Amino acid sequence: GDWDVAEAAKNEFDLEGKVVGTVAVGRIGERVLRRLKPFDCKELLYFDYQPLSAEKEKEIGCRRVENLEEMLAQCDVVTINCPLHEKTRGLFNKDLISKMKPGSWLVNTARGAIVVKEDVAEALSSGQLRGYGGDVWFPQPAPKDHPLRTVSYKNG
């Protein structure tokens, strides 16, 4: 069959030259930042209450941002690597997502309940988010009518 290269490439996304930030830089968040180094990102940012040492920041090539909303406004990609607890449940809601750089990506490999699924679906439909990637659902297993199963992406 025919392969329409232009159609296949229209939604491509390269990390090179992009600003990527992680919410939490514990064991997993730090490993994510380290694995991003070869992709030649413009900048690697992190938000966490506990900063890395200056030596570790230099080794990884990352920078701490003290305010989550400030970090979100700068990032082309935000990856969630924080634990689920009282303060993070529903953290990525409509209000916080609206602080993200328009057209950015949100990647959740932490816990599904850290995001409000209906708000993520709305942000994808409106174009506030270009994409959402997650290997977790809330609830899990996800029901057939889960909003992230059927959402229409404005940008994809």
C-alpha positions as CSV (number, residue, x, y, z in Angstrom):
1,G,0.0,0.0,0.0
2,D,0.8,3.6,-0.1
3,W,2.5,5.2,2.9
4,D,1.8,8.9,3.3
5,V,4.9,10.2,4.9
6,A,3.5,13.7,5.4
7,E,0.4,12.3,7.2
8,A,2.5,10.1,9.4
9,A,5.0,12.9,10.3
10,K,2.5,15.6,11.0
11,N,2.2,14.7,14.6
12,E,5.8,13.8,15.2
13,F,7.4,15.2,18.4
14,D,11.1,15.4,19.1
15,L,12.6,16.1,22.5
16,E,15.6,17.8,21.0
17,G,15.5,21.5,21.8
18,K,12.5,21.1,24.2
19,V,12.2,22.0,27.9
20,V,11.3,18.9,29.9
21,G,10.4,19.0,33.6
22,T,9.7,16.4,36.2
23,V,7.4,16.7,39.2
24,A,9.5,15.0,41.9
25,V,13.1,14.0,41.6
26,G,13.3,11.0,43.8
27,R,14.8,7.7,42.6
28,I,12.5,7.6,39.5
29,G,12.5,11.3,38.7
30,E,16.2,11.4,38.8
31,R,16.5,8.4,36.5
32,V,14.1,10.1,34.1
33,L,16.3,13.2,34.0
34,R,19.4,11.1,33.5
35,R,17.8,9.2,30.6
36,L,16.8,12.5,28.9
37,K,20.4,13.8,28.6
38,P,21.2,12.1,25.2
39,F,18.1,13.7,23.6
40,D,19.7,17.1,23.6
41,C,16.8,18.8,25.4
42,K,17.1,22.6,25.7
43,E,16.7,22.4,29.5
44,L,15.9,19.8,32.1
45,L,13.9,21.1,35.1
46,Y,12.5,19.6,38.2
47,F,10.2,20.6,41.0
48,D,10.6,18.9,44.4
49,Y,10.6,20.1,48.0
50,Q,14.0,18.3,48.5
51,P,16.6,19.7,46.1
52,L,19.3,17.6,44.6
53,S,22.9,18.5,45.6
54,A,24.6,21.1,43.4
55,E,27.0,18.4,42.3
56,K,24.2,16.1,41.2
57,E,22.4,18.9,39.3
58,K,25.6,19.7,37.5
59,E,26.2,16.0,36.6
60,I,22.7,15.6,35.3
61,G,22.5,19.0,33.7
62,C,19.2,20.0,35.4
63,R,17.9,22.9,37.3
64,R,15.4,23.1,40.2
65,V,12.4,25.4,39.9
66,E,11.0,26.3,43.3
67,N,7.4,26.9,42.1
68,L,5.5,24.2,40.3
69,E,3.4,26.6,38.3
70,E,6.5,28.5,37.1
71,M,8.0,25.2,36.0
72,L,4.9,24.1,34.2
73,A,4.7,27.4,32.2
74,Q,8.2,26.7,30.8
75,C,7.9,23.0,29.9
76,D,7.1,21.4,26.5
77,V,6.8,18.1,28.4
78,V,6.0,17.5,32.0
79,T,6.5,14.0,33.5
80,I,4.9,13.1,36.8
81,N,7.1,11.0,39.1
82,C,5.7,11.8,42.6
83,P,4.0,9.4,45.0
84,L,0.2,9.5,45.5
85,H,-0.8,10.9,48.9
86,E,-3.2,13.5,50.3
87,K,-1.5,16.5,48.6
88,T,-1.0,14.9,45.2
89,R,-4.4,13.3,44.7
90,G,-6.0,15.3,41.9
91,L,-3.0,17.6,41.7
92,F,-3.2,17.9,37.9
93,N,-6.7,19.4,37.7
94,K,-8.2,22.0,35.4
95,D,-6.6,24.9,37.3
96,L,-3.1,23.4,37.3
97,I,-3.3,22.2,33.7
98,S,-4.3,25.7,32.7
99,K,-0.9,26.9,34.0
100,M,1.0,24.6,31.7
101,K,2.5,25.8,28.5
102,P,-0.2,25.6,25.8
103,G,0.3,22.6,23.5
104,S,2.5,20.8,26.0
105,W,2.6,17.1,26.8
106,L,1.8,15.5,30.1
107,V,3.3,12.1,31.0
108,N,2.0,10.2,34.0
109,T,4.0,7.2,35.1
110,A,3.2,7.7,38.7
111,R,-0.4,7.1,39.8
112,G,-3.6,7.6,37.9
113,A,-5.3,9.5,40.7
114,I,-2.7,12.3,40.5
115,V,-4.6,13.6,37.5
116,V,-8.2,14.4,37.2
117,K,-9.1,12.4,34.1
118,E,-12.0,14.5,33.0
119,D,-9.8,17.7,33.2
120,V,-7.0,16.0,31.2
121,A,-9.6,14.9,28.5
122,E,-11.0,18.5,28.4
123,A,-7.4,19.9,28.0
124,L,-6.7,17.5,25.1
125,S,-10.0,18.4,23.4
126,S,-9.3,22.2,23.7
127,G,-5.6,21.9,22.7
128,Q,-4.2,23.1,26.0
129,L,-2.5,19.7,26.0
130,R,-1.1,18.3,22.8
131,G,-0.8,14.9,24.3
132,Y,-1.1,12.7,27.4
133,G,0.8,9.6,28.0
134,G,0.2,7.3,30.9
135,D,0.8,3.8,32.0
136,V,-1.6,4.1,34.8
137,W,-5.4,4.5,35.0
138,F,-7.8,5.7,37.7
139,P,-9.7,3.6,38.4
140,Q,-7.7,0.6,37.4
141,P,-8.7,-1.3,35.4
142,A,-10.2,1.5,33.4
143,P,-13.9,1.1,32.5
144,K,-14.9,1.2,28.9
145,D,-16.4,4.7,29.2
146,H,-13.2,6.2,30.7
147,P,-12.8,9.7,29.2
148,L,-9.2,9.1,28.2
149,R,-10.2,6.1,26.0
150,T,-12.4,8.2,23.8
151,V,-11.2,11.8,23.9
152,S,-10.8,13.7,20.7
153,Y,-7.4,15.3,20.5
154,K,-7.5,18.8,19.0
155,N,-3.8,18.5,18.0
156,G,-3.7,14.9,17.0
